[in-house]
């Protein structure tokens, strides 16, 4: 991926709604156009993070699953 990640959110080991809440805090801390990566292990994140991203009008650049870790890369608009 060519976009440089500005901030990484480590939500591994946390249950819903914490991954979304931490992602929201991270997005609030960066400027429009910046890229954030969220790493979570909560299975609910697989649907919660993409839904939240869409609802907020952000751009989902990438969504991956590697073992128990779900990784989402989004761009703040």
C-alpha positions as CSV (number, residue, x, y, z in Angstrom):
1,X,0.0,0.0,0.0
2,X,1.4,3.4,-1.0
3,X,-0.3,5.5,1.7
4,X,1.7,6.1,4.8
5,X,0.0,5.2,8.0
6,X,-0.1,8.2,10.3
7,X,-1.5,6.5,13.4
8,X,-1.9,2.9,14.6
9,X,-4.6,1.9,17.0
10,X,-3.8,-1.3,19.0
11,X,-7.2,-2.6,20.1
12,X,-6.0,-6.2,20.3
13,X,-7.5,-8.0,23.3
14,X,-10.3,-5.5,23.7
15,X,-14.0,-6.3,23.3
16,X,-16.8,-4.3,21.6
17,X,-17.2,-1.3,21.6
18,X,-13.6,-0.4,22.5
19,X,-12.0,-1.0,19.1
20,X,-14.5,1.5,17.5
21,X,-14.1,4.0,20.4
22,X,-10.3,3.9,20.1
23,X,-10.5,4.3,16.3
24,X,-12.8,7.3,16.8
25,X,-10.3,8.9,19.1
26,X,-7.5,8.3,16.7
27,X,-9.4,9.8,13.8
28,X,-10.2,12.9,15.9
29,X,-6.5,13.4,16.5
30,X,-5.4,13.5,12.8
31,X,-6.0,15.8,9.9
32,X,-8.2,15.0,6.9
33,X,-6.4,12.8,4.4
34,X,-4.4,11.0,7.0
35,X,-4.4,7.2,7.2
36,X,-5.1,5.2,10.3
37,X,-4.5,1.4,10.9
38,X,-6.7,-0.4,13.4
39,X,-5.6,-3.8,14.8
40,X,-8.2,-5.8,16.7
41,X,-8.9,-9.3,17.8
42,X,-12.6,-8.9,18.7
43,X,-14.6,-10.8,16.0
44,X,-17.3,-8.1,16.1
45,X,-14.7,-5.7,14.7
46,X,-14.9,-7.4,11.3
47,X,-18.3,-5.9,10.8
48,X,-18.2,-3.0,13.3
49,X,-15.2,-1.1,11.9
50,X,-16.3,-1.2,8.2
51,X,-19.8,-0.1,9.2
52,X,-18.5,2.7,11.4
53,X,-16.1,3.8,8.6
54,X,-18.9,3.9,6.0
55,X,-21.3,5.7,8.4
56,X,-18.7,8.4,9.2
57,X,-17.8,8.9,5.5
58,X,-14.2,7.7,5.8
59,X,-12.5,5.6,3.1
60,X,-11.7,1.9,3.8
61,X,-8.4,1.4,2.1
62,X,-7.7,-2.2,3.3
63,X,-9.2,-4.9,5.5
64,X,-7.2,-8.0,6.3
65,X,-7.4,-11.0,8.6
66,X,-4.2,-12.7,9.6
67,X,-4.8,-15.4,12.2
68,X,-6.8,-13.9,15.1
69,X,-5.9,-10.3,14.1
70,X,-8.2,-8.1,12.0
71,X,-6.5,-5.1,10.5
72,X,-8.3,-2.2,8.9
73,X,-6.7,0.8,7.1
74,X,-8.8,3.9,6.7
75,X,-8.4,7.4,5.4
76,X,-10.0,10.3,7.2
77,X,-11.9,12.6,4.8
